[in-house]
């Protein structure tokens, strides 16, 4: 399992030293228990070792030149920092075809010194300039301008300020510009503060290996789960069947203290006749020959009760569970004395329990999501995890089948797996791969012919944090607009009426299409209690706008690029972020990027 990977953007620690070592960088790595990822291009790797590093670290100066000498003039460069982030944000692992090297977090300095490198400044710190007036003015910190640019270009990437400057002078600004925390560089508890920041805000894989994957949608869900593990409020997990909701519940439990009990329950067992005895238990002597029986709620006391597919609960069970959540106590069947319990309920569902017609009690729903609602992404939205999942499942299947040979997964088989929508999600993928191993135990290569994949339309996700915004009364009816457009004609005898208007008409059409995409982006945002504004999701928005449930992530990005590109200079807000995201997913050619740079 890889350790977290962070990028430190700082003028002092990020600079390269011509013909030498950056000793300040070495000291920082030693203090914060960081493993420097790459040896400097112009010098040797530092002479320190970390036995149990918190993270591996890369460094960026965010200035030019990166390695300066006496007489050079050092200037700040936002584009240099963004390029360094981009290089580590989209780098792919050729072996697993997975974007396995995403930054877990950015550590950003506030004050960057610029100007001429003099003999005096170079003798103090090789390659550092003497500084200009205003460099260390909190109002004009370059780090804040850089923070703003990072937040706009990479909204999902957590940034923590790492600085020796006073926190009080910039607390409002760094929060407003998108930083998630502040670590005082002189704090002796720096390593623990960094460890806590990574746990709370970092984009981290499941270190236990229980949940396999490193795609961005999964990492965001894992981050929400770790945050939820820090409190004892009830939780609701939404996700399609087979997407791994119980695994996520166990992940939450383990990150909150695995020594507590974890009691998983299939809600379908709670029939009206059996609910009370199964959930509350039975008091001894209730009837002749009846012994005491501990119920599920009592078995989970002090820990977590996981209610899988909570939408299946009958009305009687919903009412009984609500009383326990409200009062924190229950009474066994046949008992007279209430018993207190301290139980966190983690419920999961693949149904829209928020819909008024769902039959699910609104007051129980409110109680269950006191600590938030976490939506687990379906496999089709994290397809880059398929190679890792396939590798893990195949090895498990080989161990389960006596005599099965170890096998490699061919490129063609991976392509076949990646091309399927997996309406049954990971459970379906697991079934297909176990079937392949069981039917072909004596092979060394898994090829497409071994895979029995059913072709079906993927289900539409039904659980949302908020309903899509309703159309305003003043909005033009779309069908009426289309009807009007079909009736428009241009008279060849009245040239003056339309001469020179082609580009204007095309521009207007693009703006209307952009507004439709904007509505789709808003309707498909992934919202959480910590992020009520929502996380923009390109692929679901494109699927909603086009009605094409099979649209791939790359085609969705192409759609946004193609539609919004002609009016890119006019974009702002969510549409600008969506457009920039599509450019990252489907970057222009190297030649085009170089011309722009």
Buried (B, 14 or more C-beta within 10 A) or exposed (E): EBBBBBBBBBBBBBBBBBEBBBEBBBEBBBBBBBBBBEEBEBBEEBEEEBEEBBBBBBBBBBBBBBBBEBEBEBEBBBEBBBEBBBBBBEEEBEEBBBBBBBBBBBBBBBBBBBBBBBEEBBEEBBBBBBBEEEBBEBEEBBBBBBBBBBBBBBBBBBBBBBBEBEEEBBEEBBEEBBBBBBBBBEEEEBBEBBBBBBBBBBBBBBEEEEBBBBBBBBBBBBBBBBBBBBEBBBBBBBBBBBBBBBBBBBBBBBBBEEEBBBBBBEBEEBEEEEBBBBBBBBBEEBEEEEEEBEBBBBBBBEBBBBBBBBBBBBEBBBBBBBEBBEEEEBBBBBBEEEBEBEBBBBBBBBBBBBEEEBEBBEEBBEBBBBBBBBBBBBBBBBBBBBBBBBBBBBEBBBEEBEEBEEBEBBEBBBEBBBEBBBBBBBBBBBBBBBBBBEEBBEBEEBBEEBBEBEEEEBBEBBBBBEEEEEEEEEEEEEEEEEEEEEEEEEEEEEEEEEEEEEEEEEEEEBEEBBEBBBBBBBBBBBBBBEBEEBBBBBBBBBBBBBEEBEBBBEBBBBBBBEBBEBBEEEBEEBBBBBBBBBBBBBBEEEEEEEEEE
